[in-house]
Amino acid sequence: MTFFYDRDCSFCRAAAGRLVRLAPLIDVAPLPLRHHAIFRAAGGDELGHRAIGCALAVGGRARWVRLIGRVLCLRPLDPLWGAGYRWVAANRARLPMP
């Protein structure tokens, strides 16, 4: 299971570092991405907020991390989490490091 993030984005690199600490069971790797983070597992790829959620849900060190991951993957909340992810992606150059 691998989480891919945009290697050219300083915000994304910092967030990936945090993911490494929260979900140490997940491989985290940089790629030249432009639009979405990717979580790749045997069942296929997840993108954006669902990529983050899946990585936390399956690789989270603590129970609360895995719970947050499952909440991010709830289909009824996809419009909310998707809008938040798109806003962060559009503004990531202006955001402080996580």
ABEGO torsion letter per residue (X at the ends): XBBBBBAABAAAAAAAAAAAAABAABBBBBBBBAABBBBBBAAEBBBEAAAAAAAAAAABABAAAAAAAAAAABAAAAAAAAAAAAAAAAAAAABBBX
